[in-house]
Amino acid sequence: MKPKLPLNNLNTFTTAAELNSFQAAAESLHVTPSAVSHQIRNLEGLLGYELFERLDKRVRLTPRGERLFADLRMPFREVHKAIENAQQCYNKNGLSLSVAPAFATRWLLPRLDGFYAQHPEINLSLTATSDMVNFQRDPVDAAIRLGNGQWPGTVAIKLFDMQLVTVCLPEFLAKQGGTLIPEQLAQMPLVINTSIKGAWESWFASAGVSLSQPLRGMSVQNASQTLEAIQTGEMVGLIDRPFIEKELNSGQLALTSEHSHDGGRAYYLVISKDSLNKSSLQSFRDWLLKLC
C-alpha cells in the first residue's frame, strides 16, 4: 500500500528546499523552525529515506531529495500562484464597511438586496459599531457616520441630513387629543438618547421653545432602546425619521408634530484615502448616492 503523504509536509519540504534553510522556511511559512524540522522528519519517515543533509547552519538536498523537489517544484508553484490570484480577486472585490448600528439595522440592511442584485461579484463585510474607525489601524475601507463631515485624513461624502422628529404610540397621542405641541412636550417624561448629546435641547430651541427647567424622563443609549422605551406606553422619543418610515406608514408609531431638526449633523460615507480608487467601493458609493 502506497503511503499517504500530507500536503502540508510536502509544502514545507518544497519551501525548505527552495530556501536551503529550515529557519528561512519557518519565517516564510510563519511557523517555528522546530515545526519545519518535525514536518520534514515526518515526511522522511513516511518515505523511508532522508531528504536533507543537516549541515551547520543550513541544509542541503540529498540526491533523492533533489529528485522529489524537481517533481514537486512546479506543481506547488502553480498552487501558490492560484492561491495568490484568488486572494487578489477577493481583495479587489472585497469591501469592508463600518456602520453605526441604527443606520445598519434600520436603513442600510433592508436595502442591501438591491446592492447585491446589481453587484453579485462584491464581497461586502459589514461591521455594526458606534466606535470611531482608525483607518491606519482597522481593516476597514469606509464607514458611515453621523457628524459634521470633518474627519481629518478622510474623504467624507454627504448622504442625507439627520431629521429628528418626536414620536410616540398612536394610542398615547389619541389620549392627548391627537396632537402635542412642543411646549407640552417640555413638561412630559421623555426618552433621552444619550448617544446624541443635547438632541432634545437643540430640538426645542429649533422649535422656538425656551426650556425653563431640566428635561426629565428615561435615559437610553441608542436609537433601538429609544424605540423600545416608546413601546412601553406613555413616553415620547426623539429619533431620525428615515429610520422609522416603515412604522409611521403602518401606523405603529405616530408623529406628535411635523417639526424636524437636523441638529447641524448629517450622515456621511467616510472613506479612507487608501481606498479611494478601489472599484468595489466606487460601486457601493454610486449605489448609495442614488438612494439618497
GULO-295269 format. One record per residue: residue number from 1; residue in three letters; x, y, z of N, C-alpha, C in turn. Coordinates in steps of 0.001 Angstrom, whole numbers. Each point is the difference from the previous one (the first is absolute). Layout:
<recs>
> n/res/n.px/n.py/n.pz/ca.px/ca.py/ca.pz/c.px/c.py/c.pz
> NUM/ALA/X/Y/Z/X/Y/Z/X/Y/Z;
...
</recs>
This chain:
<recs>
> n/res/n.px/n.py/n.pz/ca.px/ca.py/ca.pz/c.px/c.py/c.pz
> 1/MET/850/-1199/0/-850/1199/0/884/1247/0;
> 2/LYS/-286/920/-912/809/1207/-103/-281/935/1183;
> 3/PRO/1074/599/554/-209/906/1135/-720/1270/-440;
> 4/LYS/-846/522/873/-651/1283/-258/897/1115/520;
> 5/LEU/350/907/-883/915/1082/373/-798/1280/250;
> 6/PRO/63/536/1219/-760/1208/320/445/1178/-860;
> 7/LEU/-957/707/-577/323/1159/-837/741/1069/789;
> 8/ASN/-351/135/1286/679/1008/813/1484/-325/132;
> 9/ASN/317/-1278/172/1411/-424/69/703/265/-1312;
> 10/LEU/-675/-293/-1102/609/201/-1318/231/1482/-285;
> 11/ASN/-940/837/429/160/1446/-191/1174/520/820;
> 12/THR/121/-496/1223/1128/396/845/1318/-459/-620;
> 13/PHE/16/-1205/-529/1204/-518/-656/416/873/-1182;
> 14/THR/-946/343/-886/358/796/-1177/480/1398/400;
> 15/THR/-572/555/1054/431/1324/472/1419/-63/547;
> 16/ALA/289/-1015/822/1344/-160/559/1014/-288/-1100;
> 17/ALA/-403/-804/-1006/912/-320/-1106/293/1236/-838;
> 18/GLU/-1006/835/-192/171/1230/-781/961/951/693;
> 19/LEU/-77/57/1343/789/973/766/1276/-577/600;
> 20/ASN/154/-1332/-85/1168/-672/585/165/314/1483;
> 21/SER/-1118/151/698/72/355/1417/-1321/-298/684;
> 22/PHE/69/-694/1138/-1204/-220/800/-446/1306/658;
> 23/GLN/983/811/409/-305/1272/655/-750/932/-960;
> 24/ALA/535/135/-1224/-645/872/-990/-1377/-542/-384;
> 25/ALA/-137/-1312/-79/-1290/-610/-322/-1014/299/1097;
> 26/ALA/464/-74/1257/-888/288/1127/-518/1435/-65;
> 27/GLU/885/945/-330/-403/1399/-106/-991/192/-1150;
> 28/SER/238/-690/-1102/-878/108/-1159/-1381/-584/278;
> 29/LEU/-25/-1089/750/-1262/-692/285/-671/480/1286;
> 30/HIS/683/900/731/-523/541/1260/-201/-1103/1040;
> 31/VAL/980/-879/97/18/-1040/1028/1379/13/646;
> 32/THR/203/-870/973/1300/-74/670/936/-930/-776;
> 33/PRO/1335/201/135/956/-910/-647/-196/-1446/445;
> 34/SER/-376/-198/1262/-209/-1367/481/-1199/-642/-700;
> 35/ALA/-1017/815/-327/-1153/-526/-725/398/-439/-1402;
> 36/VAL/871/774/-639/501/-376/-1329/790/-1296/90;
> 37/SER/896/-64/968/817/-1204/174/-864/-1230/255;
> 38/HIS/-1044/167/827/-896/-1115/327/-733/-487/-1255;
> 39/GLN/-471/936/-825/-724/-395/-1204/913/-706/-1002;
> 40/ILE/1238/476/-103/952/-655/-911/307/-1408/498;
> 41/ARG/205/-146/1299/272/-1322/587/-1192/-937/-247;
> 42/ASN/-1200/533/148/-1191/-813/-231/-64/-485/-1448;
> 43/LEU/327/905/-926/-14/-360/-1418/1085/-1031/-311;
> 44/GLU/1186/198/575/1080/-957/-213/-377/-1372/561;
> 45/GLY/-684/-7/1148/-427/-1265/584/-993/-734/-883;
> 46/LEU/-896/741/-621/-976/-614/-898/655/-528/-1278;
> 47/LEU/1005/738/-491/672/-398/-1242/1042/-1100/235;
> 48/GLY/583/12/1179/1015/-997/304/1406/402/-401;
> 49/TYR/194/1280/-281/1362/477/-308/103/1487/341;
> 50/GLU/1268/471/154/250/1389/363/-101/904/-1226;
> 51/LEU/-539/1181/240/-150/976/-1075/1052/1091/68;
> 52/PHE/538/251/1210/986/1060/195/1213/-523/755;
> 53/GLU/1133/592/-327/1182/-127/847/-21/1185/954;
> 54/ARG/61/-281/1308/1/1074/984/1422/489/199;
> 55/LEU/294/1212/-476/1314/596/155/-7/942/1198;
> 56/ASP/1029/816/154/143/839/1196/-1150/1002/125;
> 57/LYS/-150/912/-989/-1038/1017/81/-949/-34/-1199;
> 58/ARG/72/-1057/-747/-883/-115/-1151/-245/-1477/-288;
> 59/VAL/-770/-267/-1021/-266/-1377/-399/256/-131/-1499;
> 60/ARG/219/-1230/-430/248/-251/-1416/-759/-1252/-409;
> 61/LEU/-628/50/-1163/-785/-1139/-464/883/-1207/-288;
> 62/THR/-492/-1152/387/653/-1247/-405/-392/-279/-1457;
> 63/PRO/635/-933/-681/-386/-320/-1384/-1475/-358/-131;
> 64/ARG/-516/-790/948/-1429/-332/-51/-857/1230/278;
> 65/GLY/493/873/903/-711/1246/284/-60/895/-1232;
> 66/GLU/1100/17/-764/30/809/-1223/-1020/-499/-1019;
> 67/ARG/-112/-1324/-116/-964/-549/-954/-1437/345/411;
> 68/LEU/-281/-131/1303/-1345/328/481/-296/1479/-203;
> 69/PHE/996/840/286/-188/1446/-167/-240/350/-1461;
> 70/ALA/715/-663/-913/-189/249/-1433/-1423/-345/-425;
> 71/ASP/-573/-1052/606/-1358/-404/-357/-1058/929/605;
> 72/LEU/312/551/1184/-1003/781/720/85/1506/-239;
> 73/ARG/1162/478/-445/209/1454/-75/-1085/694/-827;
> 74/MET/-199/-408/-1233/-955/684/-872/-1452/-175/461;
> 75/PRO/-425/-1204/390/-1384/-129/479/-313/910/1185;
> 76/PHE/946/89/949/-276/847/1158/67/1479/-358;
> 77/ARG/854/365/-934/12/1393/-458/-1342/367/-624;
> 78/GLU/-572/-944/-745/-1300/250/-617/-1088/141/1059;
> 79/VAL/77/-838/1029/-969/98/1091/122/1351/701;
> 80/HIS/1229/416/313/214/1281/669/-479/1161/-866;
> 81/LYS/214/-119/-1297/-448/1056/-914/-1520/63/-29;
> 82/ALA/-646/-1156/3/-1459/-41/2/-563/630/1269;
> 83/ILE/637/-296/1143/-438/582/1272/184/1515/-21;
> 84/GLU/1132/457/-525/271/1435/-87/-1030/696/-877;
> 85/ASN/-325/-620/-1138/-993/588/-901/-1371/76/665;
> 86/ALA/-350/-1062/750/-1291/-25/683/-76/1095/1061;
> 87/GLN/1098/197/738/24/1030/1033/-70/1391/-608;
> 88/GLN/701/193/-1122/-38/1300/-663/-1395/302/-507;
> 89/CYS/-660/-1032/-531/-1366/181/-493/-930/351/1147;
> 90/TYR/168/-676/1146/-862/278/1155/237/1417/506;
> 91/ASN/1287/393/102/305/1335/489/-525/1069/-943;
> 92/LYS/94/-270/-1300/-480/958/-989/-1508/170/115;
> 93/ASN/-711/-1091/193/-1458/34/62/-535/82/1425;
> 94/GLY/895/-12/973/-425/84/1385/-227/1445/420;
> 95/LEU/-907/202/938/-281/1329/525/-348/-128/1477;
> 96/SER/797/645/834/-209/-43/1444/-568/1341/454;
> 97/LEU/-1169/-63/645/-726/1219/345/-382/-6/1479;
> 98/SER/232/1119/671/-414/181/1393/-1185/963/20;
> 99/VAL/-1078/-415/688/-1239/784/-16/-551/111/1413;
> 100/ALA/-526/1176/331/-668/168/1293/-1183/-969/76;
> 101/PRO/-219/-640/1155/-1014/-1056/106/-1393/390/-486;
> 102/ALA/-513/1169/398/-1350/397/-405/-85/178/-1507;
> 103/PHE/1014/599/-578/12/183/-1456/40/-1356/-695;
> 104/ALA/791/-920/549/136/-1324/-618/-1321/-755/27;
> 105/THR/-619/-116/1171/-1173/-857/142/-1280/627/-549;
> 106/ARG/-134/1328/120/-1276/621/-352/10/683/-1362;
> 107/TRP/1189/164/-599/21/665/-1315/754/-814/-1048;
> 108/LEU/1241/-397/312/829/-633/-1027/-392/-1444/-293;
> 109/LEU/-89/-837/1033/-260/-1430/-210/-1274/-281/-805;
> 110/PRO/-1103/713/265/-1203/-280/-800/159/318/-1485;
> 111/ARG/1037/759/-360/193/401/-1392/1122/-771/-701;
> 112/LEU/749/-805/745/1193/-634/-566/-300/-1026/-1090;
> 113/ASP/-1183/-585/13/-328/-949/-1068/130/657/-1367;
> 114/GLY/-356/1275/-67/125/725/-1263/1436/147/-435;
> 115/PHE/889/205/976/1423/116/-327/552/-1330/-487;
> 116/TYR/-331/-1087/708/498/-1317/-401/-537/-400/-1374;
> 117/ALA/-1227/420/-318/-567/-326/-1304/786/672/-1118;
> 118/GLN/484/1215/264/766/728/-1001/1470/-409/-26;
> 119/HIS/519/-420/1155/1430/-303/101/233/-1328/732;
> 120/PRO/-399/-1106/-603/194/-1306/662/1465/-377/164;
> 121/GLU/884/669/-738/1422/-327/63/703/619/1198;
> 122/ILE/-661/921/706/639/715/1114/-259/-723/1312;
> 123/ASN/1064/-229/752/-76/-652/1308/-40/1080/1082;
> 124/LEU/-1184/314/475/-168/1072/984/87/-547/1414;
> 125/SER/893/586/786/141/-348/1414/-457/1196/819;
> 126/LEU/-1042/-200/799/-630/1100/732/187/-173/1496;
> 127/THR/512/1044/658/154/9/1455/-857/1120/568;
> 128/ALA/-972/-365/850/-869/991/618/583/395/1357;
> 129/THR/537/1199/74/621/478/1240/-47/1519/57;
> 130/SER/-97/516/1217/23/1450/207/1419/526/170;
> 131/ASP/964/-909/138/1391/416/198/525/721/-1238;
> 132/MET/733/1054/214/597/726/-1113/1098/-853/-636;
> 133/VAL/85/53/-1308/962/-815/-738/1346/710/-62;
> 134/ASN/1067/-771/202/1357/482/-237/484/-699/-1270;
> 135/PHE/-27/719/-1118/329/-625/-1278/1451/-461/-68;
> 136/GLN/861/550/851/1390/-433/27/166/-1329/718;
> 137/ARG/-980/-338/834/107/-1210/818/-1029/-1061/-359;
> 138/ASP/-1225/434/-258/-1102/-937/-221/-83/-408/-1470;
> 139/PRO/-256/-1277/-275/-103/-478/-1387/-1349/361/-618;
> 140/VAL/-235/1296/-170/-1277/506/-486/245/943/-1176;
> 141/ASP/-811/-140/-1051/123/868/-1169/-758/1307/171;
> 142/ALA/-1150/-68/671/-846/1177/151/-913/-178/1204;
> 143/ALA/-626/1101/399/-931/-32/1126/-1168/929/-307;
> 144/ILE/-1136/-265/604/-1132/920/-78/-206/556/1394;
> 145/ARG/130/1311/116/-20/640/1309/-848/1261/0;
> 146/LEU/-492/341/1176/-765/1214/226/939/1069/540;
> 147/GLY/-29/1183/-592/870/1066/482/-62/1215/-899;
> 148/ASN/1079/777/44/50/1241/-786/832/-140/-1275;
> 149/GLY/475/-1207/-274/758/-238/-1230/1478/291/112;
> 150/GLN/452/354/1189/1409/353/179/741/-1114/738;
> 151/TRP/605/-892/-759/827/-1052/559/1350/51/-710;
> 152/PRO/1042/480/685/1307/199/-639/533/-1261/-682;
> 153/GLY/606/189/-1150/625/-1109/-714/-967/-892/-739;
> 154/THR/-1261/448/-151/-998/-810/-690/-726/843/-1045;
> 155/VAL/-759/-670/-834/-924/669/-918/-1410/-324/471;
> 156/ALA/-794/1030/312/-1349/-186/523/-1020/448/-1045;
> 157/ILE/-899/-902/-370/-1039/280/-991/-1347/14/708;
> 158/LYS/-684/1134/-74/-1274/159/705/-1082/-869/-640;
> 159/LEU/-738/-720/854/-1106/-832/-462/-1340/720/196;
> 160/PHE/-339/330/1246/-1197/788/267/72/566/1411;
> 161/ASP/-769/1053/234/-30/652/1303/-736/-857/1022;
> 162/MET/400/135/1242/-771/-582/1084/-1349/717/64;
> 163/GLN/-1072/-736/262/-1352/576/78/-655/-454/1306;
> 164/LEU/329/668/1080/-536/-381/1297/-1459/415/121;
> 165/VAL/-853/-990/294/-1427/254/186/-454/-635/1311;
> 166/THR/-1104/501/528/-536/-511/1263/-1106/-1013/-303;
> 167/VAL/119/-1185/607/-945/-1076/-288/-468/-674/1290;
> 168/CYS/-1167/-638/-95/-553/-747/1122/-967/-1038/-557;
> 169/LEU/-632/-751/872/-1020/-942/-441/-1269/757/-399;
> 170/PRO/-689/-446/-1049/-1232/681/-434/-1047/94/1114;
> 171/GLU/-100/-1045/837/-989/1/1074/272/1119/1009;
> 172/PHE/1290/195/288/363/1057/943/-322/1372/-588;
> 173/LEU/297/166/-1284/-276/1283/-641/-1499/276/-28;
> 174/ALA/-786/-1040/-197/-1455/166/-18/-514/484/1354;
> 175/LYS/612/-500/1078/-397/432/1341/266/1489/218;
> 176/GLN/987/516/-732/369/1412/148/-782/907/-961;
> 177/GLY/-986/-587/-653/-806/803/-910/494/-27/-1435;
> 178/GLY/969/-857/-286/466/-147/-1378/1182/861/-369;
> 179/THR/448/826/915/1169/829/-292/679/405/1302;
> 180/LEU/1297/276/-99/778/480/1144/932/1101/-511;
> 181/ILE/-247/1208/428/873/1089/-442/1302/-53/806;
> 182/PRO/1088/569/-529/1300/-66/674/-40/477/1450;
> 183/GLU/-798/1041/287/-79/490/1380/-538/-1062/952;
> 184/GLN/-925/-817/-492/-526/-1092/826/1066/-1069/247;
> 185/LEU/762/-312/-1037/1032/-1028/123/1027/356/1065;
> 186/ALA/304/1275/117/1017/435/959/-393/-325/1442;
> 187/GLN/-1296/-238/236/-474/-303/1342/-199/-1496/233;
> 188/MET/273/-822/-1011/-302/-1422/77/1270/-832/190;
> 189/PRO/-163/-1241/491/1144/-924/36/405/-365/-1431;
> 190/LEU/1272/80/-285/505/-230/-1351/1013/-1140/-2;
> 191/VAL/182/-597/-1157/1069/-982/-182/1220/768/-490;
> 192/ILE/1091/-57/766/1192/791/-311/1114/-928/-475;
> 193/ASN/354/117/-1265/1060/-814/-601/1346/663/286;
> 194/THR/780/-596/891/1261/622/419/1094/-61/-1071;
> 195/SER/-224/-784/-1064/1023/-72/-1055/-7/1246/-882;
> 196/ILE/-1095/781/71/-69/1277/-726/-154/1091/1053;
> 197/LYS/1119/509/476/-5/946/1108/-721/1293/-371;
> 198/GLY/-856/425/913/-702/1269/-191/-1039/-12/-1096;
> 199/ALA/-422/-1192/-446/-934/-81/-1123/-1344/651/335;
> 200/TRP/-546/-326/1178/-1294/574/365/89/1520/159;
> 201/GLU/1036/478/663/164/1441/205/85/726/-1347;
> 202/SER/749/-609/-919/141/594/-1325/-1325/-18/-757;
> 203/TRP/-752/-1110/138/-1288/-107/-689/-970/1060/535;
> 204/PHE/-73/161/1329/-904/1007/577/394/1407/-446;
> 205/ALA/1299/278/-36/458/1330/-432/-420/269/-1438;
> 206/SER/117/-1028/-855/-379/180/-1410/-1511/185/-147;
> 207/ALA/-762/-495/989/-1459/165/-14/-433/1283/685;
> 208/GLY/952/791/468/-313/1278/630/-421/-95/1441;
> 209/VAL/372/-1094/667/-384/-204/1394/1210/239/900;
> 210/SER/-148/898/973/1041/235/993/-283/-874/1215;
> 211/LEU/953/-828/356/-195/-923/1120/261/724/1316;
> 212/SER/-970/-63/887/129/675/1297/521/-940/1080;
> 213/GLN/11/-1300/-277/478/-981/969/603/-1191/-733;
> 214/PRO/827/-784/698/630/-1152/-654/-1040/-1009/-481;
> 215/LEU/320/-683/-1080/-897/-1028/-523/15/-1210/919;
> 216/ARG/-1105/-731/32/-71/-1199/807/-483/-1172/-863;
> 217/GLY/308/-1184/466/-438/-1175/-743/955/-1167/145;
> 218/MET/17/-847/-1003/823/-1204/21/1194/166/-936;
> 219/SER/1193/-266/517/1212/76/-828/306/-1369/-597;
> 220/VAL/282/-16/-1297/370/-1237/-695/1284/272/-784;
> 221/GLN/563/-1067/-591/1322/132/-613/-13/107/-1514;
> 222/ASN/-1108/-337/-646/-2/20/-1468/-1424/66/-534;
> 223/ALA/-104/11/-1347/-1308/119/-643/-874/-1224/241;
> 224/SER/602/-1177/14/-775/-1221/228/-653/21/1374;
> 225/GLN/744/442/1001/-564/84/1346/-1048/1105/98;
> 226/THR/156/1052/-804/-1018/1055/-51/-1331/-580/-451;
> 227/LEU/50/-812/-1051/-1223/-622/-506/-602/-957/1027;
> 228/GLU/843/-749/683/-491/-921/1019/-689/762/1133;
> 229/ALA/576/1136/383/-587/795/1081/-1348/588/-414;
> 230/ILE/-106/427/-1245/-1270/538/-493/-1090/-1068/66;
> 231/GLN/387/-1247/-291/-977/-1094/-20/-578/-288/1380;
> 232/THR/660/477/1055/-502/-264/1354/-1290/770/279;
> 233/GLY/-266/1041/-801/-1276/687/195/67/1493/-106;
> 234/GLU/-141/691/1119/-210/1443/-8/1303/785/53;
> 235/MET/798/-136/-1068/1243/754/-93/199/462/-1437;
> 236/VAL/715/1092/-153/299/555/-1322/1501/-70/-218;
> 237/GLY/389/-459/-1167/1420/-104/-328/363/873/-1183;
> 238/LEU/1280/270/-111/551/808/-1092/872/-926/-839;
> 239/ILE/-328/-134/-1278/712/-975/-812/51/463/-1450;
> 240/ASP/965/-519/-744/157/341/-1410/-1171/-532/-818;
> 241/ARG/-655/876/-736/-1165/-413/-787/333/-1077/-1038;
> 242/PRO/1155/56/-703/290/-1061/-983/39/-1401/597;
> 243/PHE/206/-97/1318/89/-1310/639/-1372/-585/363;
> 244/ILE/-1042/811/-57/-1307/-479/475/-1109/201/-1030;
> 245/GLU/343/206/-1271/-1025/208/-1022/-960/-1190/-77;
> 246/LYS/526/-1215/142/-843/-1194/-58/-1037/26/1113;
> 247/GLU/414/322/1220/-917/32/1143/-1010/1142/-114;
> 248/LEU/439/1128/-548/-918/1121/-183/-1057/-333/-1057;
> 249/ASN/445/-617/-1098/-936/-340/-1078/-1003/-1072/417;
> 250/SER/441/-905/875/-892/-1085/426/-877/396/1183;
> 251/GLY/268/1161/592/-804/439/1135/472/-530/1335;
> 252/GLN/1174/-634/37/524/-491/1274/512/1125/875;
> 253/LEU/476/1069/-644/460/1189/711/-691/1215/-584;
> 254/ALA/-49/1077/796/-637/1236/-458/903/1188/312;
> 255/LEU/2/971/-900/719/1251/245/-834/885/910;
> 256/THR/637/595/1003/-750/948/836/-142/1336/-716;
> 257/SER/926/274/-922/-95/1199/-846/866/-246/-1224;
> 258/GLU/-116/866/-994/791/-142/-1227/1360/678/115;
> 259/HIS/252/648/1115/1269/724/126/1174/-986/82;
> 260/SER/1032/248/-797/1221/-809/41/1204/920/98;
> 261/HIS/1104/-574/443/1205/801/222/1223/-842/-326;
> 262/ASP/949/601/-734/1190/-766/-394/1141/100/1009;
> 263/GLY/-104/891/952/1049/120/1017/1363/352/-561;
> 264/GLY/43/496/-1235/1286/323/-611/817/-1219/-373;
> 265/ARG/-664/-1164/-87/708/-1244/-297/-610/-702/-1207;
> 266/ALA/804/-852/-596/-451/-775/-1147/718/-1336/1;
> 267/TYR/-498/-914/-822/654/-1296/-167/945/80/-1202;
> 268/TYR/1196/-521/213/1046/61/-1023/588/-1374/-259;
> 269/LEU/377/-221/-1248/859/-1125/-344/1424/503/134;
> 270/VAL/712/-529/987/1365/455/305/978/-1032/-551;
> 271/ILE/880/459/-889/856/-915/-749/1465/214/342;
> 272/SER/687/-1111/200/1448/50/154/618/410/-1330;
> 273/LYS/979/896/55/635/459/-1238/697/-1145/-734;
> 274/ASP/398/-1032/739/641/-1151/-635/-990/-824/-819;
> 275/SER/-1296/178/258/-1020/-805/-687/-760/775/-1070;
> 276/LEU/385/1242/-242/-749/853/-918/-157/-605/-1388;
> 277/ASN/1047/-675/-485/-25/-535/-1361/-467/-1452/-68;
> 278/LYS/-452/-529/1114/-455/-1387/25/-1324/-120/-747;
> 279/SER/-51/-852/-1005/-1183/-79/-859/-1249/-430/769;
> 280/SER/147/-930/957/-1164/-447/762/-584/1133/829;
> 281/LEU/862/860/544/-470/1135/786/-675/1036/-897;
> 282/GLN/543/215/-1175/-623/940/-930/-1400/-470/-396;
> 283/SER/-153/-1302/-196/-1318/-545/-346/-975/188/1151;
> 284/PHE/459/-256/1234/-861/162/1167/-373/1461/180;
> 285/ARG/967/895/-165/-272/1444/134/-1059/447/-1008;
> 286/ASP/155/-400/-1251/-956/412/-1035/-1400/-530/303;
> 287/TRP/-86/-1256/446/-1298/-593/353/-628/754/1163;
> 288/LEU/802/325/1009/-497/672/1196/-522/1388/-323;
> 289/LEU/734/725/-822/-401/1375/-325/-1303/40/-795;
> 290/LYS/-252/-1031/-805/-1269/-43/-737/-1190/-160/944;
> 291/LEU/227/-683/1123/-1068/-175/987/-263/1280/787;
> 292/CYS/1050/786/156/-105/1195/851/-383/1239/-806;
</recs>
